[in-house]
Amino acid sequence: MNEKIREKLKFLPDKPGTYQMLDKSGKIIYVGKAKNLKKRVSSYFVGAHDDKTTRLVKDIDDLTFIITKTEKEAFLLELAQIKKHLPKYNIKLTSDSTYPYIEVTVERHPIIRITRDVKGKKGNIFGPYPNAFYASETVKLLDTIFPFRKCSKFPKKVCLYYHIKQCLGPCEFEVTEDTYKELIKKVRSFLSGNTKDFIDDYTNKMNYHSNRLEFEKAKEYKDIITAINKTTEQQQVMFNDFLDRDIVNFVTYDNYISINILFMRNGKLLFSKSKIFSYYGVVEDVLLTYLAQFYEQNPLPKELILPYGYSYELFPEILGNIIFTPQRGRKVRLLEIALENASSHMNNNLNVFLNKEKKTIGALTELENILDIDSIKRIDIFDNSHTSGQNLVSAMVVFNNGLPDKKEYRKYKIKTTNTADDYQMMKEVIYRRYFSMLMEDLTKPDLIIVDGGLIQLRAAKLVLSELKIEIPVIGLRKNERHKTEAIINTNELEIDLDKHGNLYSLLYKMQEEVHRFAISFQRNVASKSIYGSILDTIPKVGQATKNKLLKKYKTLENIRNAPREELKALKINEEAIDNIYLSLKQIQEK
């Protein structure tokens, strides 16, 4: 413990608040909350700790704190700070679980669809479902049974779905709101397990067509019956009150926790989900933080059942008055099941989690040591791509704490050169990105990696120097087999990589991701260029029409197969549509 921290500990108040641990570079590496700041923060610097906490304390060079009026305010502030700063030692705590739900949309003519965005929505939301496939299969079944509209845009006349009785045809016929209300009521009943009437009806139809030797039609109804049984076979009623419940239990080992959630909807146990992560501090605080993050993305149930014997004083203030800690009865058995699941997940997956942690946080620590950088959290990685000197593009991917941050990815079309000049291409993209960073106050990375050797590295260094920006930048040298062998550091010295090490695995993952992203973008640009050239030859198809077609359909085949009504909806005149169909048909025949 340095003198700076020792002095600050003396003045910590006996009040609630959040505390922020900083490393030598001034970056926040851990955020916590406390009912009593003085007691909680001081505990890090006295007594013996496990290896992980010892490593955290070793990295702490300074600390700050914010006093709040209540522990609840401290908790909410802690959540906000974790989201904003993504601290190195908090990142594994963040919940990444969103589940698919089925929604009957709230509009004049509703549709049935899968959604993961359910926060704040009320009414016609069903689920969660364990995965997208299960939800998709259920939607297909519902679309077969219930005649909601299927088209995203209304055609002028009814389509096939109307004729096979899978749509009410609101594009051509009046459908009342009461009709939709009755349909939604039936969907709700169906998904609650009341399927006997449907099965009886389809069984009668199957037998009818079978007796008439219409075996294909009979098989259609048999398949529907099979799908209904498959959808409901695992849903057993456990509570006749038909409440939505989540049952949560956990196990800990060293500084790792495995949490299991059993999802019960309408009194039926649907599925369970487990997650492992590392943690610091009091287990109840960690559990509350995880659940608060989880229920930011997923709807709260009517009951949240937690194991007896822990302090849940703050839970109702954050999650509402839904907390139950049973000591006997069937709910205790559910907690035992959740505990068994959590224990099994810990036993079977802890090594996998530890390996992943070594390949992210551990590899970043190794990179910090090699490059003599105090802290590396965000890395920007660049790669150029082209096809035989044409369609020049570049791409940037971002890794935060060793994990891809896809919302930060960026694509660039090269503008300053028409030749595949790696030096000029890298100069352009680095200039565009970091000039924008200065002008728009974008997040500054801790390290820049150019997927290339000395040429690309020098291009990046020159631009950063001209912009007067100090960011370490390195290149990655490949051998004659195009396999990465060494880091070229900012001083242009080569550092060989151990191909079996965690750092090599992380850098290889980054290279593959930026290469994939750049190639995907380049192919898209190239295909549009080819398709655009073909469209340029079609009479009556101008630039505006070409842009509309490429934006909506992406490929010539999609344009060729597009219904005339769709093309009319894009405000393309009849003559141009005729020319499009004729020209693309001729190309297909060739």
Secondary structure, DSSP 8 states (H G I E B T S, - for coil): --HHHHHHHHT--SS-EEEEEE-TTS-EEEEEEESSHHHHHHGGGSS---HHHHHHHHH--EEEEEE-SSHHHHHHHHHHHHHHH--TTTGGGS------EEEE--SSS--EEEES--TT--SSEE---SSHHHHHHHHHHHHHHS-----SS--SS--HHHHTTS---TTTS---HHHHHHHHHHHHHHHTT--HHHHHHHHHHHHHHHHTT-HHHHHHHHHHHHHHHHHHTT--B--TT---EEEEEEEEETTEEEEEEEEEETTEEEEEEEEEEE--S-HHHHHHHHHHHHHHHS---SEEE--TTS--TTHHHHH-S-EE--SSSHHHHHHHHHHHHHHHHHHHHHHHHHHHHIIIIIHHHHHHHHHT-S---EEEEEEEEEETTEEEEEEEEEEETTEE-GGG-EEEE--S-SS--HHHHHHHHHHHHHHHHHHHT----SEEEESS-HHHHHHHHHHHHHTT----EEEEEE-TTS-EEEEE-TTS-EEE--TTSHHHHHHHHHHHHHHHHHHHHHHHHHHHHHHHHHHHTSTT--HHHHHHHHHHH-SHHHHHHS-HHHHHHTT--HHHHHHHHHHHHHHHH-
